[in-house]
Amino acid sequence: MSAETGTPLFAGRFRAPLRSTQSPADEASVAARTARFGRIMAPVWRRFGALHKAAYLASGGQVGSSLLTIPMLLLSTRGRRSGLVRTMPRAYQPDPEAPETCVIVASNGGSSKPPAWWLNLSEEPRATVQVGTEHYWVEAREAESERRAELWQALRAAIPPYRVYEQIEREIPIVLLKRLPPGETVLPVEE
């Protein structure tokens, strides 16, 4: 910690200091750095996501079901405009109140726009997930305000990089993926 500024020593060019008492100028600076970091890292995360998905799929879920200590799942949604099924890796945590439900964050890497997969789920809330070697159908819904605050605290504790998203101007949706009973499939396979 720098004695002069109160800023953590590791707060570099793109890392936002996590302080609760910031002046409006500090908050604007942090928001600008966070946005710049998101623009720079977007292509890197896309490539990494593609490699992660490939390893997860190729291994049948034996590889890629966790990233360091963070559990990962594969989420498959149908595009609202294209109709194509898109699969992407997502960090998740089990819902403490309903272990059959996975909790994910629609952060889009800190972008001011929501991720396409969330827009797809908003239109068609049923999707499939792969958690490890297990595949099943889920129904998505956004967490309500009180529940959202509770889940956000748990997610921040479990996945520390989410703390940076507190600087983003839009409210990031916390998405609950509730497991559906076997046999409940609704997304038609396009021919």
C-alpha positions as CSV (number, residue, x, y, z in Angstrom):
1,M,0.0,0.0,0.0
2,S,1.4,3.4,-1.0
3,A,1.5,5.6,2.0
4,E,1.0,8.7,-0.1
5,T,-2.0,7.7,-2.2
6,G,-3.6,4.8,-0.3
7,T,-3.5,2.9,-3.6
8,P,-2.4,-0.8,-3.5
9,L,1.1,-1.1,-4.9
10,F,-0.1,-3.7,-7.4
11,A,-2.6,-1.3,-8.9
12,G,-1.1,-1.0,-12.3
13,R,-2.1,0.5,-15.6
14,F,-5.2,-1.7,-16.0
15,R,-6.0,-2.9,-12.5
16,A,-8.7,-1.0,-10.7
17,P,-8.0,-0.3,-7.0
18,L,-10.8,-1.7,-4.9
19,R,-11.6,1.1,-2.5
20,S,-15.0,1.9,-1.2
21,T,-14.5,5.6,-0.8
22,Q,-13.5,7.0,-4.1
23,S,-14.1,10.5,-5.4
24,P,-16.1,10.9,-8.6
25,A,-12.8,11.6,-10.5
26,D,-11.3,8.4,-9.2
27,E,-14.4,6.4,-10.1
28,A,-14.3,7.8,-13.7
29,S,-10.7,6.9,-14.0
30,V,-11.3,3.4,-12.7
31,A,-14.2,3.0,-15.1
32,A,-12.1,4.2,-18.0
33,R,-9.3,1.7,-17.1
34,T,-11.8,-1.1,-16.7
35,A,-13.3,-0.4,-20.2
36,R,-9.8,-0.1,-21.8
37,F,-8.8,-3.4,-20.2
38,G,-12.0,-5.1,-21.5
39,R,-11.3,-3.8,-25.1
40,I,-7.7,-5.0,-25.0
41,M,-8.5,-8.4,-23.5
42,A,-11.6,-9.3,-25.5
43,P,-9.7,-11.0,-28.4
44,V,-7.6,-12.9,-25.9
45,W,-10.6,-14.1,-23.9
46,R,-12.3,-15.2,-27.1
47,R,-9.4,-17.3,-28.1
48,F,-8.9,-18.7,-24.7
49,G,-12.7,-19.5,-24.5
50,A,-12.5,-21.3,-27.8
51,L,-9.5,-23.4,-26.6
52,H,-11.1,-24.1,-23.3
53,K,-14.4,-25.2,-25.0
54,A,-12.4,-27.5,-27.4
55,A,-10.6,-29.2,-24.5
56,Y,-13.8,-29.6,-22.5
57,L,-15.7,-31.1,-25.4
58,A,-12.8,-33.3,-26.6
59,S,-12.2,-34.8,-23.2
60,G,-15.9,-35.3,-22.5
61,G,-15.7,-33.0,-19.5
62,Q,-12.6,-34.6,-18.0
63,V,-10.5,-31.5,-18.8
64,G,-11.8,-27.9,-18.4
65,S,-14.4,-28.5,-15.7
66,S,-12.4,-26.2,-13.5
67,L,-10.0,-23.3,-14.1
68,L,-7.6,-23.1,-11.3
69,T,-10.1,-23.4,-8.4
70,I,-13.1,-22.0,-10.2
71,P,-15.7,-24.5,-11.4
72,M,-16.6,-24.2,-15.1
73,L,-19.5,-25.4,-17.2
74,L,-20.4,-25.3,-20.9
75,L,-23.6,-23.4,-21.7
76,S,-25.3,-24.0,-25.0
77,T,-28.0,-21.5,-26.2
78,R,-29.8,-21.1,-29.4
79,G,-29.1,-17.8,-31.2
80,R,-32.2,-15.5,-31.1
81,R,-31.5,-14.3,-34.7
82,S,-29.3,-17.0,-36.3
83,G,-31.1,-20.0,-34.8
84,L,-27.7,-21.6,-34.4
85,V,-26.6,-23.4,-31.2
86,R,-23.7,-21.6,-29.5
87,T,-21.6,-23.2,-26.7
88,M,-19.4,-21.3,-24.4
89,P,-17.5,-21.9,-21.1
90,R,-18.8,-20.0,-18.1
91,A,-17.6,-19.9,-14.5
92,Y,-20.3,-20.9,-12.1
93,Q,-21.1,-21.6,-8.5
94,P,-23.8,-23.9,-7.1
95,D,-26.7,-22.0,-5.6
96,P,-26.3,-22.5,-1.8
97,E,-30.1,-22.7,-1.4
98,A,-30.7,-25.0,-4.4
99,P,-27.7,-27.2,-5.2
100,E,-29.3,-28.3,-8.5
101,T,-29.1,-24.7,-9.7
102,C,-25.9,-23.2,-11.2
103,V,-25.3,-19.5,-10.7
104,I,-23.5,-17.6,-13.5
105,V,-22.7,-13.9,-14.2
106,A,-23.6,-12.1,-17.4
107,S,-20.6,-9.8,-17.2
108,N,-19.4,-9.9,-20.8
109,G,-15.9,-9.3,-19.5
110,G,-16.8,-6.0,-18.0
111,S,-18.3,-4.6,-21.2
112,S,-21.1,-2.0,-21.1
113,K,-23.2,-4.4,-23.2
114,P,-24.7,-7.6,-22.1
115,P,-23.3,-10.9,-23.6
116,A,-25.1,-12.4,-26.5
117,W,-25.7,-15.6,-24.6
118,W,-27.7,-13.6,-22.0
119,L,-29.8,-12.0,-24.8
120,N,-30.4,-15.4,-26.2
121,L,-31.5,-16.8,-22.8
122,S,-33.7,-13.7,-22.3
123,E,-35.6,-14.7,-25.4
124,E,-35.5,-18.5,-24.9
125,P,-34.7,-19.4,-21.3
126,R,-34.2,-23.1,-21.9
127,A,-30.7,-24.2,-22.7
128,T,-28.3,-27.1,-22.1
129,V,-25.2,-27.3,-19.8
130,Q,-22.4,-29.7,-19.4
131,V,-21.0,-29.8,-15.9
132,G,-18.0,-32.1,-16.0
133,T,-19.2,-35.2,-17.7
134,E,-22.9,-34.6,-17.1
135,H,-25.2,-33.0,-19.7
136,Y,-28.7,-31.7,-18.8
137,W,-31.3,-29.1,-19.6
138,V,-31.8,-25.9,-17.6
139,E,-34.2,-23.0,-17.4
140,A,-32.6,-19.6,-16.9
141,R,-33.9,-16.7,-14.9
142,E,-32.4,-13.6,-13.5
143,A,-32.0,-13.4,-9.7
144,E,-34.3,-10.8,-8.0
145,S,-32.9,-7.9,-6.2
146,E,-32.5,-9.3,-2.6
147,R,-31.4,-12.7,-3.8
148,R,-29.1,-11.0,-6.3
149,A,-27.3,-9.1,-3.6
150,E,-26.9,-12.2,-1.5
151,L,-25.6,-14.2,-4.5
152,W,-23.3,-11.4,-5.6
153,Q,-21.5,-11.4,-2.2
154,A,-21.0,-15.2,-2.5
155,L,-19.8,-15.0,-6.1
156,R,-17.3,-12.2,-5.2
157,A,-15.9,-14.3,-2.4
158,A,-15.6,-17.4,-4.6
159,I,-14.4,-15.7,-7.8
160,P,-12.3,-12.7,-6.8
161,P,-12.0,-11.2,-10.3
162,Y,-15.7,-10.4,-10.2
163,R,-14.9,-7.6,-7.8
164,V,-13.7,-5.5,-10.7
165,Y,-17.2,-5.5,-12.1
166,E,-18.4,-3.3,-9.3
167,Q,-17.0,-0.4,-11.3
168,I,-19.2,-1.1,-14.3
169,E,-22.2,1.3,-14.8
170,R,-24.7,-1.3,-15.9
171,E,-26.2,-3.8,-13.4
172,I,-24.7,-7.1,-14.3
173,P,-27.3,-9.9,-14.3
174,I,-26.9,-12.8,-12.0
175,V,-28.4,-15.8,-13.8
176,L,-29.8,-18.9,-12.2
177,L,-29.7,-22.0,-14.3
178,K,-32.2,-24.4,-12.8
179,R,-31.9,-28.0,-13.7
180,L,-34.9,-29.4,-15.5
181,P,-36.2,-33.0,-15.0
182,P,-34.9,-35.6,-17.5
183,G,-36.8,-35.6,-20.8
184,E,-37.8,-31.9,-20.8
185,T,-36.2,-30.8,-24.1
186,V,-37.7,-27.9,-25.9
187,L,-35.1,-26.5,-28.3
188,P,-35.9,-28.1,-31.7
189,V,-32.9,-29.3,-33.7
190,E,-32.8,-27.3,-36.9
191,E,-32.3,-29.3,-40.1
